[in-house]
Amino acid sequence: MKRLAIHALLFFTLLVFAQSCKKTPLPCFVTNPIEDSIRVNTPVTFSALCTRDGKSYYWEFYEGGDSIEFGDVVTKTFYDTGSVKVYLFVTNGNKSSSVTRRIHVNP
């Protein structure tokens, strides 16, 4: 019985240690259509599937009216031309990271 308790304690210690050693996420995203081809009134898919070590995904789109989306793949339609700042925040429990990029919406 004592041996089982020691093994359980050792397992729990290793589990806690492993959780604390999670890597910081490395966020990235791609668009479909590609960024040079984004047009007004056309749905654009933003995919963060290229992100390493991520679990939760939070998107912000800074345009005329700011909007927020959640998920590793989101779809957004832009109704005005010009520059849009896209912010992606990624977490994996106790670590997080973000990336910000400007895209251009064509007529």
Buried (B, 14 or more C-beta within 10 A) or exposed (E): EEEEEEEEEEEEEEEEEEEEEEEBBEBBBEBBEEBEEBEEEEEBEBBBEEBEBBBBBBBBBBBEEEEEBEEBEBEBEBEEEEEBEBBBBBBBEEBBBEBEEEBEBEE
